[in-house]
Amino acid sequence: MSEASRDCGSCTLCCKVLEATALQKPAGIWCKHCLPGKGCGIYETRPQECRTFRCIWLVDPNFPEKFKPERSKLVFVLEADGNRVVAHCDPGRPLAWKDPENYRLLKNMAVVSAQTKRQVLVALGDHYTAILPDRDVELGRVKIGQRVIYRESGAGSRHRIDVAVE
């Protein structure tokens, strides 16, 4: 990823919703080093995974301002070599992804992503939902090492995307 074109400012939501393996911090709870709304208490010595992390809002100047994580309660992350967008949802607002503006963005991403064989997922801790153009598919718990697989079938009006966890 390129250098950030925006800065985090008071946003620290990634320090809550994402896992930090070097700190043995699971997804969905505040990092013990985070000063919510202020930043990292160990900024100068933070682990490499924290140093290199950049959410989509931070690196893409075209990503709308209203989707800054502290506002939307979603941290958008590119994964799987850019073939998957995951919106990590704040467990303090577990339905934030269903807020009308957030949901509209997710559905628009799903339409574009389906054309390019990419995935759009919502994560609440280790529970995932696949966002498809025509429906949402609750995947349940996705464990480390498992893969989310999209399979296409049919053509034209019978085209369908099925989702599985393997």
C-alpha positions in Angstrom: 0.0 0.0 0.0 1.1 3.5 -0.6 1.7 6.1 2.1 -1.5 7.4 3.7 -3.1 10.4 2.0 -5.3 11.1 5.0 -4.5 10.7 8.7 -6.4 8.8 11.4 -6.9 11.9 13.6 -9.1 10.8 16.5 -10.1 7.5 14.8 -8.9 4.4 16.6 -11.6 1.9 15.6 -9.1 -0.5 14.0 -7.5 -0.9 17.4 -10.8 -2.4 18.5 -12.2 -4.4 15.6 -9.1 -6.0 14.2 -7.0 -8.8 15.6 -3.3 -7.9 16.5 -1.5 -11.2 16.7 1.8 -9.7 17.8 -0.1 -8.3 20.8 -2.3 -11.4 21.3 -5.3 -9.1 20.9 -8.4 -10.8 19.5 -10.8 -9.0 17.1 -13.6 -7.1 18.7 -12.0 -5.7 21.9 -10.0 -2.6 22.5 -6.2 -3.1 22.4 -4.8 -2.5 25.9 -2.4 0.1 24.4 -5.1 2.1 22.7 -6.2 5.5 24.0 -9.6 5.6 22.3 -10.1 8.8 20.3 -6.4 9.7 20.9 -4.1 7.0 19.4 -1.6 4.4 20.4 0.0 4.4 23.9 3.0 2.5 22.5 3.1 4.3 19.1 6.9 4.4 18.9 7.3 0.7 19.7 4.1 -0.7 18.2 4.3 -4.0 16.3 5.0 -4.1 12.5 1.4 -5.3 11.7 0.2 -2.1 13.4 2.8 0.1 11.6 1.8 -1.2 8.2 -1.9 -1.4 8.5 -4.0 1.1 6.5 -7.7 1.0 6.1 -9.3 1.8 2.7 -10.6 5.2 4.0 -7.1 6.2 5.0 -5.4 5.3 1.6 -8.1 6.1 -0.9 -8.8 9.8 -1.2 -11.9 9.0 -3.2 -13.4 6.9 -0.4 -16.1 9.2 0.9 -15.4 11.1 4.1 -18.6 9.9 5.7 -17.3 6.4 5.8 -14.4 7.3 8.1 -14.4 4.3 10.5 -15.2 6.4 13.6 -18.3 7.7 11.8 -19.5 4.7 9.9 -18.4 2.2 12.7 -16.9 0.1 9.9 -13.2 -0.4 9.1 -12.9 -1.3 5.4 -9.9 -3.5 4.6 -8.6 -5.0 1.4 -7.6 -8.6 1.8 -6.8 -11.6 -0.4 -4.4 -9.7 -2.7 -7.1 -7.0 -3.2 -9.8 -9.5 -4.2 -11.8 -9.1 -1.1 -13.2 -6.1 0.8 -14.0 -6.8 4.4 -16.0 -4.3 6.4 -15.1 -5.0 10.1 -18.0 -3.8 12.2 -17.7 -2.3 15.6 -19.2 -4.8 18.1 -20.5 -1.8 20.1 -22.7 -1.1 17.0 -23.2 -4.6 15.6 -25.9 -3.5 13.1 -23.9 -0.5 11.8 -23.4 -2.3 8.5 -27.2 -2.2 8.0 -27.4 1.5 8.5 -28.9 2.7 5.2 -25.8 4.6 3.9 -23.4 1.9 4.9 -25.6 -0.8 3.4 -26.0 1.1 0.2 -22.2 1.3 -0.1 -21.8 -2.4 0.6 -24.4 -3.3 -2.0 -22.8 -1.0 -4.6 -19.5 -2.6 -3.9 -21.1 -6.1 -4.2 -22.4 -5.2 -7.7 -19.1 -4.0 -8.9 -17.2 -6.8 -7.2 -19.4 -9.5 -8.7 -18.4 -8.3 -12.2 -14.7 -8.5 -11.3 -14.9 -11.8 -9.3 -14.1 -10.1 -6.0 -15.8 -10.6 -2.6 -17.5 -8.2 -0.2 -17.8 -9.4 3.4 -18.9 -8.0 6.7 -17.1 -9.2 9.8 -18.3 -8.9 13.3 -15.4 -10.5 15.3 -15.0 -13.9 13.6 -18.6 -14.1 12.3 -18.9 -13.2 8.6 -21.7 -12.3 6.2 -21.1 -12.3 2.4 -22.7 -9.3 0.7 -23.9 -10.3 -2.8 -25.8 -8.1 -5.3 -29.1 -10.0 -4.7 -28.8 -11.1 -1.1 -26.7 -11.4 2.0 -25.4 -14.8 3.1 -24.7 -15.4 6.8 -21.5 -17.5 6.9 -21.2 -17.8 10.7 -17.9 -18.3 12.3 -14.9 -18.3 9.9 -11.8 -19.7 11.6 -8.2 -18.8 10.8 -7.1 -20.8 7.8 -10.6 -21.3 6.4 -11.4 -19.8 3.0 -14.6 -18.1 1.7 -15.3 -19.5 -1.7 -17.7 -18.0 -4.3 -19.0 -20.4 -6.9 -21.0 -19.2 -9.9 -23.6 -21.1 -11.8 -26.1 -20.4 -14.6 -26.1 -17.6 -17.0 -28.2 -14.5 -17.8 -31.3 -14.3 -15.5 -30.3 -17.7 -14.0 -26.9 -16.5 -12.9 -26.3 -17.2 -9.3 -23.4 -16.9 -6.8 -23.2 -19.4 -4.0 -20.9 -18.9 -1.0 -19.2 -21.5 1.1 -16.6 -21.7 3.8 -14.0 -24.4 3.5 
